[in-house]
Amino acid sequence: RWFTHFYVVSVLWNGFLLIWLFRAEFLGGSLTSWIQHVHHALGRHSQTDTEHFSVLMVLLLLWLHSCRRLAECLWTSVFSNGVIHIVQYCFGLGYYIAVGSTVLCQVPTNIRNGKSLLKLSVQICWYHIVGVMMYIWASLHQHRCLVILANLRKSKSGKMVVSLSHSVPFGDWFERVSCPHYFAELLIYVSMAITLGFRNVTWWCVVMYVLVNQALAAVLCHEFYQKNFSSYPKHRKAFIPFIF
């Protein structure tokens, strides 16, 4: 339940960055000085308008993802009484601030202001479409899996929480892996890498972090299921269907 705090921070911060970037791109505003300092430190070079659009798209997708996850934490998920270590809590808050800032820093400081939405629409490339479609697909399955987990602790009507204990989930991607919601999280970040045009090394580093983080959590969860449920399906993988 403490992850709710992370998504509150993410919605507010990334929403703020999204407004900032929108103003700079379309309303004649400018990026703040700390963004410019980061650009100079990283040696950023001029980018095309299409790459500007890619960054705007990814920041929007990241904000929408945070909004959905916050809504699920508040109204869908049924949490146990588990706690989180203070170090992990502080790291989580920092991560959700840093990840949005990382996206924004992919935009060069020499933004040509005053673009129109019509001009923006002609910058759409095939990888934008592929990335957004993958994002929607992964997000839909992640939501379905979270609903399945929540229903395990609710009455048949779904209106009352009857237990906080763990049970074996079935349905959707749970038929293949123990933690499909973690796998969907990885796919969502991969979809953003695709939306950026495949070539953004910085974001692929973020994807690698998500891969390691989610894989570790999935392995621990998979081992928990195997240890506590003797009839747990043996064909299920921990994280990636048919592979791992």
N, C-alpha and C positions, 0 to 999 in steps of 0.2 A: 504493500500500500504506500510505502515511502516513495515509490517511483512516480506517484502523482505529483510530488513536488518538482521532480525533474521536468515533467511535461508542462507544468505551469510556467516554469522559468523559460522553457523552450518556446512555448507559444508567445509569451510576452517579448522575449529577446529577438527571436527570429521574425516575429511580426514587425517589430521596430526596425530591424535591418531591411526587411522587405519594403517598408514604406520609404526608408531612406534611399534605397536603390531605385525605386519607382520614381521618386522625386528627381533624382539625378538624371535618370534616363529620359523622362518625358516632360518634366515641369521646370527645367532650367536650374535645378538645385546643384549641389556639389557634394562630393564625398568628404567626410570629415578628415581632419589632419592625421589622425592615428592610422587610418586606412592608407593614406599616402605614405606615411613612414614605413609601414609594413611592406608596401609595394617597392619602395626604394631598397629596403633591406633584402628583399627576395629577388631584386633585379628584374621586376616584371617588365614586359615589353608590350607594345601596342597589339591589340587584338581586333578581329573583325567584328562587324555588327552581329553576325550569326553567333559568335562566341559570347557576346554581350547577352543575347537572347537566351542562350543556353544557361548562363549563370542565373538570370532572372527566373527561368523555368525551374531550376533545381532549388533555388531558395524558396520558391512558392510550394514546390512539392514537399520540401522539408517542413515547412510551416503547416501544411495540410496534414502531414503525417503526425506531427506533434498534437494538432487539434484532435485528430481521431483517437490517438492513444490516450489523451487526457479524458476524452468523453468515455472511452472504454473503462478507464480506471475509476471514473466517478459513477458510471451507471451500468456497466456490464460485468466486470470482474468481481469475483467473491474472494477476498484475500484471507489467508490464515493469520495467525497472531505472530508471525515471524517478524524479526527485526533486522536491521541493516547496520553494518559496522560504520562508525563515524567516518573512517577514512574513505570507504566506498561511497558513502553519502556525499562527502565533499568533492570527491573525484567526479561523481555523476553530475553534480551541479556545474562543475567546471567544464565537463565534456559537452554538455548541451549548449553552453555559451560558446565554446571554442568551435564547434562543428559549423554553426551558422556563420561565424566570423570567417572561417576557412573558405566557405563558399563566396562570401562577399569579396574577399581578398583576391579572387580570381578575375575580378573586373579591373582593367587599367584605370588610372586616375584621369586620363585624358578622354573622358566620356563626352561624346558629342551630344549636347542637350537638345531637347525639342523634338524628339522622335514622335511620330504618330502611331496609333494602334494599327492603322492600315499598313504603314511601312513595316511594323513589327510582324504582321501576319505573313509577309512574303519572305521572312527569314527562316521559316519553318523548314527543317530538313528531315530526311527519312529517319535519322537516329533520334530526333525529338519524338516522332510518332512511336517508334519502337520502345523507347525508354518510358514514355507515358503509359503505353499499353501494358508493359511489364509491371510498372508501378501499380496500376489499377488491379491487375490480376493478382499480384502478391498481396496487396493490401486487403483485397476481398477475402482471400484464403486465410490471412492472418486473423481477420475479424471473425470468420467462421470458427476457427480453431479456439479462439478466446471465448466465444459463446459456448462451445462444447465444454470447455473446462469449467466455466461458470455454472452451467446446468448440472454438472456432477454434484454440486453442493446445494442445489435448489430442489424444491418440491416438483412434482410432475407438472403442475400448473405454471411453474417458473416464477411465482410471485413471492415465495418465501424461502429463506435460507434455512436448511435443515441440518447441515453438517459442515464442518470445516476440515474434515479429514480428506486424505488423498484417495482417489479411485483411478481405475484404468480407463482412459478416454478411448472412444471409438468414433469413427466417422471422418470424412474429408481426408486430409493428409495424415491424420493419426493412424491410418491403416498402413502407412509406409514407414513413418518415423515417430520417435517418442516426443520430439519437440518441434513440430512443424511451424509453430509461431516464431521460433528462433530462426529457422530456415527461411521463412517469409521475410523476416527482418533483414537477413543478408541479401535476399533478392531485391528488396526495396532499395538498399544502398547501391547494389549493382545497377539497378535501373537508372539511378541518378548519374552513375558513371557513364552509362550509355547516352543519357540526355546531354551530358557535357561533351559528347563526341568521341568517346573512348580514349582520347589522348591526354587527359588531365591526370598527370602522375600524382599530384597532391591528393586528389580524391580517391585514387586507387589505393593510396596508403591508408585512407580512412576505411575503405572497404576491407583491407587486410586486417585492420584492427577489429572491425566488426566480426569478421570471419573467426578470428582467434577467440574473441570474447564469447561469442554465441556458441561456438563449438565446445568450448570448455564447459559452459553452463549446461549444454545439451548432454554431454557425456556424464556429468554428475547426476543429472536428472534421470538419464537412462539407467545408470547403475542403481539409483534409488528404486526405480520401478522393478528392475530385475531382482533386487534383494528382498523387497517387501511383498511382491506378488508372484507366487510360484507358477501361476498359469499365464504369466505375461507372454504375449506373442513373441516367439523366437525370431520370426522373420523381420521384425522391425529393426531398422537402423536407429542410431542416436540422433543424427542431424540431417544428413543428405540422403535422400532415397536411393536405395540399391548400392550406395558407395560407402558411407561412413555413419 
